[in-house]
């Protein structure tokens, strides 16, 4: 019925073991080494990514700090410029008020002089008006 040849069985077993040993050394070991290297590379990349993420977070925090400082500095500069502009405007306004006040005083003085001169000229011309008025009344 079944004829099993021990030589053939033994040679098949030896060939099988040789093929497994050769596959192990040429295929499985390099494949496992490649898979281990890939796992190590992935772990290293994840660690680097986490480190980069921490670095990015630190840089973002520093950038936000710099922006906040710049905003404070800009607000201080704006406030200083506003104060200086207000002081300049107040000084110009005060000088304009003084100038207008001086012109008003001069105008009032000139007006008083003119009024006084007009009164004096009217007082000086009063006798002449009186005579002309008497002449008109007498002609009526």
ChimeraX attribute file (.defattr): number of C-alpha atoms within 10 A of each C-alpha:
attribute: neighborCount
match mode: 1-to-1
recipient: residues
	/A:1	3
	/A:2	4
	/A:3	5
	/A:4	8
	/A:5	9
	/A:6	9
	/A:7	9
	/A:8	10
	/A:9	11
	/A:10	11
	/A:11	12
	/A:12	12
	/A:13	12
	/A:14	12
	/A:15	12
	/A:16	12
	/A:17	12
	/A:18	12
	/A:19	12
	/A:20	14
	/A:21	13
	/A:22	12
	/A:23	12
	/A:24	14
	/A:25	12
	/A:26	11
	/A:27	13
	/A:28	14
	/A:29	12
	/A:30	12
	/A:31	13
	/A:32	12
	/A:33	12
	/A:34	12
	/A:35	12
	/A:36	12
	/A:37	12
	/A:38	12
	/A:39	12
	/A:40	12
	/A:41	12
	/A:42	12
	/A:43	12
	/A:44	12
	/A:45	12
	/A:46	12
	/A:47	12
	/A:48	12
	/A:49	12
	/A:50	12
	/A:51	12
	/A:52	12
	/A:53	12
	/A:54	12
	/A:55	12
	/A:56	12
	/A:57	12
	/A:58	12
	/A:59	12
	/A:60	12
	/A:61	12
	/A:62	12
	/A:63	12
	/A:64	12
	/A:65	12
	/A:66	12
	/A:67	12
	/A:68	12
	/A:69	12
	/A:70	12
	/A:71	12
	/A:72	12
	/A:73	12
	/A:74	12
	/A:75	12
	/A:76	12
	/A:77	12
	/A:78	12
	/A:79	12
	/A:80	12
	/A:81	12
	/A:82	12
	/A:83	12
	/A:84	12
	/A:85	12
	/A:86	12
	/A:87	12
	/A:88	12
	/A:89	12
	/A:90	12
	/A:91	12
	/A:92	12
	/A:93	12
	/A:94	12
	/A:95	12
	/A:96	12
	/A:97	12
	/A:98	12
	/A:99	12
	/A:100	12
	/A:101	12
	/A:102	12
	/A:103	12
	/A:104	12
	/A:105	12
	/A:106	12
	/A:107	12
	/A:108	12
	/A:109	12
	/A:110	12
	/A:111	12
	/A:112	12
	/A:113	12
	/A:114	12
	/A:115	12
	/A:116	12
	/A:117	12
	/A:118	12
	/A:119	12
	/A:120	12
	/A:121	11
	/A:122	13
	/A:123	12
	/A:124	11
	/A:125	11
	/A:126	12
	/A:127	11
	/A:128	12
	/A:129	13
	/A:130	11
	/A:131	11
	/A:132	12
	/A:133	12
	/A:134	11
	/A:135	11
	/A:136	10
	/A:137	9
	/A:138	8
	/A:139	7
	/A:140	5
